[in-house]
Amino acid sequence: MDILDKYYLLRDYSGSPDDEYAQFIITLFMQLGEQLLPLLKESEKLKKRIRIKDSIPVEFLDEFSLDSLTLA
C-alpha cells in the first residue's frame, strides 16, 4: 500500500479529526507533490502529525511549502 493510500482511506467526509488530517495531507500532496513524501514518512515513523508552524499566520498563507510545516 502506498503511504498516501492510508490518507485517502481515512478521508470519509465526517469532519472527524482523522478526516480533517487526511484532507490536510491530501491538500499538501496536491500542492507539494513528491517532495512531501520524506516528511510524511518521517511523521509516520515518529508517530507525529504534520502541521503548519505556529510562527506562520494561517490567514496569510496562500500556499504551503516545506518550510511552513513542522511535526508535532
N, C-alpha and C positions, 0 to 999 in steps of 0.2 A: 504494500500500500504506500502510495506517495504521501509525503508528510502533509501536503495540502488537503488530501482527501479527508483527513480527520476533521478539518475545519468545515469543509463542505457538508460533511455528515452531521456536524453539530449545529449547523445553520437550520433551525426549524421555525423561524419567524415567531417565536413565542415571547420574545422580549426578555428571556431569562439571561442571567449573567453569562452563561456559556454561549448562548445565541448571539449576544451582543459582542462578545470577544471574537467569536467566529466571523462575524460580519466585519469587525475591525481588521482581522488578519487577511481576509479576502480583499478588502479595500486596499490594504497596504500592498498586497501582492499585485493588484491591478496597477498600482502606481509605480512600485519599485521593481517588479519582476523578479528575476532570478537573484538579484543582489540581496533580497530579503532572506533567502533560504539559510545562509550561515547563521544569522541572528535567530531565526526561527528554530533551527536545530539546537543552538546553544540554549535557548529558552526551554526547550523540551528536556534537554539533558539536565539543566539546573532546576527544573520544575518551577520555573518563574514565567511570568507573563510579560509580553512586550507592551510598553505603554509610552505615551508621549512624555517627554521630560517636563518636570514641574516648572522649569525656568522658561518654558515657551508658552506664551498665551495662546490657547487653542483658537480663540476667536480671530486671531490674526494669521492663522496657519492655513494657507491656500492649498498646499500640497505637502506630502510627507517626504522626508529624506532620512537616511540612516542616522544622520547627526541629530535629528529631532526625537529619536527613540532611545529608550533605555529598558532594562529588565528590572522587574520588581516582583 
